[in-house]
Amino acid sequence: MTAASAAAFDRLAGRVIVAGFDGCDLPGDLVSELGDGALGGIVLFRRNIGDRRQVAALLEEARAAAPPASPPIAAVDQEGGRVVRLGEPLTVLPAARAIGAAGRPDLTEQAGALVGAELCALGFTMNLAPVLDVDTNPASPVIGDRSFGPEPAPVIEHGLAFARGLRSGGVWPCAKHFPGHGDAGVDSHRALPRVDHDGERLERVELEPFRAWARAGLGPVMTAHVVYAALDPDHPATRSSRILVGVLRERLRFVGAVLSDDLEMGAVSDSGGAAETALLASRAGVDGMLVCRDPAVRHEVRTILARAARSEPALASRLERAGAALAALARPPGPARAADWIGSDTHRREQARILEALEAEGARP
């Protein structure tokens, strides 16, 4: 194998990775990977954020580093409530539970549009929201008030409204966590959860919001690192073709991109590790692999995918299709406002109108 062909497989594997990092500056290794066209995108967390000007400059640096034909995804979790990466002067929404309880999907959509416009103005292309998990387990350590409600109906109504708003504001929404994390009694950041409900219950509750999402065609989904015994007793959803192909693609007829949750989470360590999970996930139909912090893990994931693709033509083709699916998410679905709109009088008036209307309906931060 020539160095050129090895590099081509490395690029093929790298294009399906969305990477996180430490600090408020773009690391040199990521700049190089972006420049080589060997990275699908970046995801920012609070540890990467100083102020809005720094964020805008960082995202512009990432775009400038990449070939014009291969811009990177720029993603963030800006749900509202306790999952907010960017604070004021951007809009800090109440938790989804409070928004759902307010019962005004028109306001939910307006709130999504405002958040989407803010993120787009800074240079983001995707918000890792809405949460479509149904809040059925009061003891859940991870979902709880991040859900729009304890029944599928408000989750569907408000989740899809928020997503429509995000898209109209200029960023792609990403529904999470398929096929439903709301009843898990264990936080997948720490360990591998298992949900033992039968198939009828999963169809009626957990899967119903994702069925509506598939019909709406609003954007990608993110997988859950959770074992669903009735669907696949042997593998968590992220690495299960029975779930991602048999349920998501064939039964729900979802046609969009599929992203993994972070491959550095404890649930992944409990089920084979990041590299093995990435390989099985890619074979099972995951398009984008989130590796949210450690460059060594990112290297392991890229290496195992590239090595396997060299000997598996079907996997190489799968990675090509996955890279193309992710590339569509690197281009915003709507026009961006100027970055200096954020914090302006116009922006503050729009923000106050929506937050005050939500508060009047009982939705408070």
NORCOR-V627240 format. One line per field, one symbol per residue. phi: phi as a letter, one per 30 degrees, with the letter a starting at -180 (. if undefined). A space follows every 10 residues. Layout:
# NORCOR-V627240
phi: ???
This chain:
# NORCOR-V627240
phi: .ddddddddd dedddccccc aciccddddd edddddicbd lbbcbedccc bddddddddd ddddddeedb dddbcacbdj idcbcccedd dcdddeeddd ddibdddedd dddddddddd ddjdcacdac dcdcdcbecd dbchddddld bdeddddddd dddddedddk bddbdbbdck cdcddbdddc addbccdddd ddddcddedd ddddddidld bcdcdbdced cadcbdeecc ddddcdcddd ddidcddbcd dedcdedded bjjddddddd ddddjdcbcd bcaddddedd dddddddddd cbeddedddd ddddddeddd cddadcdddd ddiddddddd dddddddddd cjcce
